[in-house]
């Protein structure tokens, strides 16, 4: 049985929560290989691919031969748009490219479960009974984090829905990232030291990814 510490909305420890084995106790034949493939593809898909350079046929400049081929005693020279001259075009110029690659849904979901399992085994999953703010308050958010996870390092706050007061309260805190429970991804989970979830978010994650 895998458990996580449970805190109240005020940051007081009130017990433990049994984490569902369908998300936090998952194994496969080669987990490291699967996580590597999924995370690498995810990062690749973040690339814009809008970089572009001009080739020798696209830069401005004359096509006239700089000086005659023979008789000068110098090495032979073409026009001033060649890649070896200043202001010339780039050899094998890079062009815009679409880096997007499809990740199979089964692999994506299994990778998420493996990432959650790793966090649970390392005792880095924290559950909050409830989370609400009457108005945006970064001060209150910092005080809450200081009680439930005072250690330094990246933290991922997972909530259910899009409460604007919660989002604004945590958005200005360094090394804090937020996500919805139905939009979790393996890279986000692995890229944080502590995974903090509300009970509603935990139930929603079970409903979506189980």
C-alpha positions as CSV (number, residue, x, y, z in Angstrom):
1,X,0.0,0.0,0.0
2,X,1.4,3.4,-1.0
3,X,0.5,6.4,1.1
4,X,1.1,10.1,0.9
5,X,0.9,12.7,3.6
6,X,-2.3,14.7,3.7
7,X,-2.5,18.4,4.8
8,X,-5.4,20.7,5.5
9,X,-6.0,23.9,3.6
10,X,-4.1,25.7,6.4
11,X,-1.0,23.5,6.0
12,X,-1.6,21.3,9.0
13,X,-0.8,17.6,8.7
14,X,-4.0,15.7,9.3
15,X,-3.1,12.1,8.3
16,X,-2.3,10.1,5.2
17,X,-4.0,9.2,2.0
18,X,-3.9,5.8,0.3
19,X,-2.8,6.4,-3.3
20,X,-4.6,4.4,-6.0
21,X,-2.4,1.6,-7.3
22,X,-3.7,2.0,-10.8
23,X,-1.7,5.3,-11.0
24,X,1.0,5.0,-8.4
25,X,2.0,1.4,-8.5
26,X,2.5,0.6,-12.2
27,X,5.3,-1.3,-13.7
28,X,6.4,-2.4,-17.2
29,X,9.2,-4.4,-18.8
30,X,11.5,-1.4,-19.6
31,X,10.3,1.7,-17.9
32,X,13.4,3.8,-18.4
33,X,13.3,3.3,-22.2
34,X,9.6,4.2,-22.4
35,X,10.1,7.3,-20.3
36,X,13.0,8.4,-22.4
37,X,11.1,7.9,-25.6
38,X,8.0,9.8,-24.4
39,X,9.9,12.7,-22.8
40,X,12.2,13.1,-25.8
41,X,9.3,13.2,-28.2
42,X,7.5,15.7,-25.9
43,X,10.5,18.1,-25.8
44,X,10.9,17.7,-29.6
45,X,7.3,18.7,-30.1
46,X,8.0,22.0,-28.2
47,X,10.4,23.1,-30.9
48,X,9.0,25.8,-33.1
49,X,11.1,24.9,-36.1
50,X,10.9,28.5,-37.5
51,X,14.7,29.0,-37.9
52,X,15.9,29.9,-41.4
53,X,19.1,30.9,-43.1
54,X,19.8,32.3,-46.5
55,X,21.6,30.2,-49.1
56,X,24.0,31.6,-51.7
57,X,21.1,32.0,-54.1
58,X,19.1,34.1,-51.7
59,X,21.6,36.7,-50.4
60,X,22.1,40.0,-52.0
61,X,25.2,40.5,-54.1
62,X,26.5,40.4,-57.7
63,X,27.1,37.2,-59.6
64,X,30.1,38.8,-61.4
65,X,33.4,37.0,-61.0
66,X,35.6,39.0,-58.6
67,X,38.7,38.8,-60.9
68,X,39.7,36.8,-63.8
69,X,40.6,33.1,-63.4
70,X,44.2,33.3,-64.5
71,X,47.1,35.8,-64.6
72,X,46.7,37.5,-61.2
73,X,48.8,35.0,-59.2
74,X,46.0,34.7,-56.6
75,X,43.8,31.7,-56.0
76,X,40.9,31.4,-58.3
77,X,37.8,33.2,-56.9
78,X,34.1,33.1,-57.9
79,X,31.4,35.6,-57.0
80,X,31.0,37.3,-53.6
81,X,27.9,35.2,-52.6
82,X,29.9,32.0,-52.0
83,X,29.7,30.6,-48.4
84,X,33.4,31.2,-47.8
85,X,33.2,35.0,-48.2
86,X,31.8,37.5,-45.7
87,X,28.2,38.3,-46.5
88,X,27.8,35.2,-48.6
89,X,25.1,32.6,-48.3
90,X,25.2,29.7,-45.9
91,X,26.2,26.3,-47.2
92,X,23.4,23.8,-46.8
93,X,21.2,26.6,-45.3
94,X,18.6,25.4,-42.7
95,X,15.0,26.0,-43.5
96,X,11.8,25.9,-41.4
97,X,10.9,22.4,-40.3
98,X,8.0,20.8,-38.5
99,X,9.4,18.8,-35.6
100,X,6.1,17.5,-34.4
101,X,5.8,13.7,-33.9
102,X,2.8,11.7,-32.7
103,X,3.1,9.9,-29.4
104,X,0.7,6.9,-29.1
105,X,-1.9,7.4,-26.4
106,X,-1.1,4.1,-24.7
107,X,2.6,5.0,-24.4
108,X,1.8,8.5,-23.2
109,X,-0.6,7.3,-20.5
110,X,1.7,4.5,-19.3
111,X,4.6,7.0,-19.1
112,X,2.6,9.2,-16.9
113,X,1.7,6.3,-14.6
114,X,5.4,5.3,-14.4
115,X,6.3,8.9,-13.5
116,X,3.7,9.1,-10.8
117,X,4.8,5.7,-9.4
118,X,8.4,7.0,-9.2
119,X,7.3,10.1,-7.2
120,X,5.2,7.9,-4.9
121,X,8.1,5.6,-4.2
122,X,10.4,8.5,-3.4
123,X,7.8,9.9,-1.0
124,X,7.5,13.1,-3.0
125,X,3.7,13.2,-3.4
126,X,1.7,15.6,-1.2
127,X,-2.1,15.7,-0.9
128,X,-4.0,18.8,0.2
129,X,-7.5,18.3,1.5
130,X,-8.8,21.4,-0.3
131,X,-7.4,24.6,-1.8
132,X,-9.3,27.9,-2.2
133,X,-8.6,31.6,-2.1
134,X,-11.2,34.4,-1.7
135,X,-8.8,36.6,-3.7
136,X,-5.4,36.2,-5.3
137,X,-2.8,36.2,-2.6
138,X,0.8,35.2,-3.3
139,X,1.7,35.7,0.4
140,X,-0.9,33.1,1.5
141,X,0.4,30.7,-1.2
142,X,4.0,31.1,0.0
143,X,3.0,30.5,3.6
144,X,1.1,27.3,2.6
145,X,4.1,26.0,0.6
146,X,6.4,26.8,3.5
147,X,4.3,24.5,5.8
148,X,3.7,21.5,3.4
149,X,6.9,21.6,1.4
150,X,9.6,23.9,2.9
151,X,12.5,22.2,1.0
152,X,13.9,24.1,-2.1
153,X,13.3,22.7,-5.5
154,X,10.7,22.6,-8.3
155,X,7.1,21.9,-7.3
156,X,4.2,21.0,-9.4
157,X,0.8,22.1,-8.1
158,X,-2.1,20.1,-9.6
159,X,-5.6,21.3,-9.3
160,X,-9.0,20.4,-10.7
161,X,-10.4,23.0,-13.0
162,X,-9.1,26.6,-13.5
163,X,-9.7,28.7,-10.4
164,X,-8.3,32.1,-11.3
165,X,-7.6,33.0,-7.7
166,X,-5.5,29.9,-7.2
167,X,-3.6,30.4,-10.5
168,X,-2.8,34.0,-9.7
169,X,-1.7,33.2,-6.2
170,X,0.9,30.6,-7.3
171,X,1.9,32.1,-10.6
172,X,4.5,34.6,-9.3
173,X,6.3,32.1,-7.0
174,X,9.7,30.9,-8.4
175,X,10.0,27.2,-9.2
176,X,6.3,26.6,-9.0
177,X,4.4,25.2,-11.9
178,X,0.7,24.6,-12.1
179,X,-1.4,22.2,-14.2
180,X,-4.9,20.7,-14.4
181,X,-5.4,17.1,-13.3
182,X,-6.8,16.1,-16.7
183,X,-3.8,17.5,-18.5
184,X,-0.9,15.9,-16.6
185,X,2.1,14.8,-18.6
186,X,5.0,12.6,-17.6
187,X,7.7,15.2,-18.3
188,X,6.0,17.7,-15.9
189,X,5.9,15.1,-13.1
190,X,9.5,14.0,-13.6
191,X,10.7,17.6,-13.9
192,X,9.7,18.5,-10.3
193,X,10.9,17.6,-6.9
194,X,7.5,17.5,-5.2
195,X,4.1,16.7,-6.7
196,X,1.3,18.5,-4.8
197,X,-2.3,17.6,-5.5
198,X,-5.6,18.5,-4.1
199,X,-8.0,15.6,-3.3
200,X,-10.3,16.8,-6.1
201,X,-7.3,16.7,-8.5
202,X,-6.4,13.2,-7.3
203,X,-9.9,11.9,-7.9
204,X,-10.0,13.6,-11.3
205,X,-6.7,12.1,-12.3
206,X,-8.0,8.6,-11.4
207,X,-11.1,9.3,-13.4
208,X,-9.2,10.4,-16.5
209,X,-6.1,8.2,-16.6
210,X,-7.0,5.0,-14.8
